Amino acid sequence: VVKITEDYMKEVNRRLGTDYQLFNYYGAEDAEKIIIAMGSVCDTIEETIDYLNARGEKAGLVKVRLYRPFSAKHLIGAIPSTVKSISVLDRTKEPGSMGEPLWLDVVAALKDTPFEKVPVFGGRYGLGSKDTNSGDIIAVYRNMDADSPKKRFTISITDDVTNLSLERKENPDTTPAGTFSCKFWGLGSDGTVGANQNSIKIIGDNTDMYAQGYFAYDSKKSGGITISHLRFGEKPIKSTYYVNKA
């Protein structure tokens, strides 16, 4: 199945000009600390890596494209030989388990390889649909730099039960220079969300700019608070989280 999937992805890449592998690496070629993750959080991690590496750090990311069947060989091939610590992010909580699924797979895959002695930390993110922004990702990299890092941790939420949360001490604006970030508040049924949806559509259809819209509102059909998060600019937008610096 792995071979069939790999051949299929090669054909897709050939036809579309993309570069999808079973595991894709992003970041410094000589990275010393990397995150292994999958899903939309990878865009936020990439944006954070660009910010950190521009300031002289050596950070990286391995994006899991094929989760099942899990190919240990391809994972090992995507990890830089210079890595000194690894953090694996799972968007799940498995009570009673030794760890979350992706973390367990990575630990098993590194057995009997050159990375066998590299510490692998396990983290949870996005629990309760909480936003995961660049400040949370920076906290993950800082944990790997710490003298006594947390081997198991949680980001995005304040975990006052197990006290495993990583504190968000830095929260810089990591969006590319020139990106406009806007935030609009309104009341349900007042037309604010519809107007902002139209604005993003107009920008996307009639300019060469990249555009993004997130819309948050409570369960009330009308009368509740609505928040529209809009971004647009000339560079690709990797901010898969709400606007926090409008």
N, C-alpha and C positions, 0 to 999 in steps of 0.2 A: 504494500500500500504506500509506503514511504517513497519507493522508486517511481510508482505511477504518479503520485502527487508531484514529485520533483520534476518529472518530465513534462507534466501538464503545465506547471508554473513556468518552466523554460519556454514553452510554446506561447504562453500568454505574454511573457516578457518580450519575446521576439516580435509578436504582433503589435503590442501596445507601446513598446519602448519603455517599459517599467523595469524594476529590479526587485521583484518579490522572490525571496528565498524562503526556505523552511524556517531559518532564523536570520534576521537582518541585524547587522551591527551599525551603530551610529555613535560618533564621538571621536575622541583622540585615539590615534593609532597606538600610542604607548600609554593608554589609560591604566591607572592604578586602582581605581574604584569604579565598579560598574553596577548597574541595576538590570535585572532581568524581569521583564513584565510583558503583558499582552493587553490589547484593547486600546481604547481611546486615550488612556493615561499616557501612552507612549509619546503622543504629540506634545503633551505638557513637559515630559521628561526631555525630549529633544530641545524644546525651547529653553529649558533650564540649563542643559548642557552647553548650548551656544553661549549663554550668559556666563557660566562658570569658566569655560575653556578660554573665552576671550580675556579672562582675568588671570590666566596662567595656571589654571587647575587642569588635572588630567582625569576627566570623567567620561564615562561611556554608557551605552545602553544596548542590550541584546533584546530585540523584539521577537517574540514567539509568534510565528505565522501559522505553523502546524502544531497543534497541541496533542491531538491523538491521531494516529499512534505517535508517541513521543520518541524522537530520534536523538539519542545521546551523542552519536557521532557528529551530527550536524551542529548540535549545540556547542560541543567542544571546539569545533572548527570556527565558530563565530566569536569565541572569547579571545581577547588579546593576550599574548603570552606574558605581558608585563603586569597583569592584574594581581592585586594584593588583597582585595576584599570584594565581596559580592553581597548585594542585597536583592532579595526576591520579593516582589510585590504581588499579593493575591487580593482580589476583591471578594473575599469570602471569609467566614469564621467557622471553623470546624470543631465544635466542642467535643472533647473526648479523644481527638486525634493527636498524634505526635506533632502535627504541623499542617499547614494548608497544602492543597494539592500540588501547585506548581513548585513550591519550596521543597516538598518531599521528592518530586521528580528530579529537580536540579541536584539535590544532595546525592541521590542515588546515581545520577549520571556522571558526577565528578569522581566517583569512587574508582580507584586504580587508573587515574589519569594524572598528568602533570599538575592539575589543579586540586588534587586530593586534599592538600593541607591548607588551601585557601579558605578562610572563614566565610561562612555563608549565613547571613542574617535573614530572618523572615519577617515581613511586614504586611499589615493589613491596611487597605485604604478604601475610601468611598463607602464605608459602612453607614447604613441609614441614609443613603443617597447624599451624603455630605460631599461638598465640593473639594476637589484636590487641586491645589494651585502650585505655582512654582515655589512658594515658601515652604510647602510641605516636602517637595522633592529635595530642596536644598537641605532640609532637616535630615533626610535620609542619607545624603552624602556626608553631612557633618557627623552623623552617628558613626559612620565608617572611619572617620578621622579621629574619633574620641579615644582617650586612653582606656576607658572602660565602656565600650559600646553596648547597647541593649541588643541581645541576641534575638529577642522577639519584641516587636514594637507595633504600634498603631499610629497612623497619621490621619489627619482630617477631622478627628473627633477628640474630645477630652474624655479619656477613659479614667474615671475616678473610682473604678472598681478594681481593676488590675494594675492601674498606674503604669501602663505600657506606652502611653502617648509620648511622641516626640514633640518637644516644644517648637513652635514656629517662631524662631528668633529673627529670621530675615524674611522679608516679603517684598523684594524689589519688583519693579515693573520690567518684566523680561520680554514684553512684546517688541517686535522689530521697530526701529526708529521710523517715525512717519505714520504709524498705525493710529487711527482715530478710534478711541474707546468711549462709548456713550452709554449713559444709564438714564432711563426714563421711568418715573413713578406715575401710576395712574390708579383709577378705580375701575373695578370690573364693569364692563359694558359701556365705558365712556369713550371707546374707540381708540385708546392709546396703543394697545397691542396691534390692532389691525393697521393703524397708520404706520407704525414702525416696521411691520412686515412688508408693507408696500414700499417703504423707503429702501429697505435692503434689497427688495426685488428690483427696484428701479436702478440702484447702483450696480447690481450684478448684471442686469440685462443691457445697460446702456453705457457702461464704462469698462475700462480694462482692469479695474481694481478688484481685489479679493474682498468678499463681504461675508459676514457671519452674524447670526441673530440667535439669542437665547431668550426665552420668555418664561417667567416664573410667576405663578399666582396660586392663591389658596383654593380650597375646595368650594368656596362660595361662587355661585354662578354669576352673581352681580353684587356690586357693593364692596367686594374685598379688594385688598391692595394688589396691584399688578406691577411687576418690574420688568422692563425690557432692556436687555444687554446687547448692544450693537457694536460691531467692530468692522472697520473697512480701511484698506490701505493698498499700497502697490506691491507689498511682499506677502508671501503665503502666511496664513494665520494658523498657528498651531496651538492657540490658547483654548483648550477644551475645558474651560471653567468660566464662571461668571466674572464680569468686569468688577475689579476691586479698586482700580485707580482710573476713574473716568476723567 
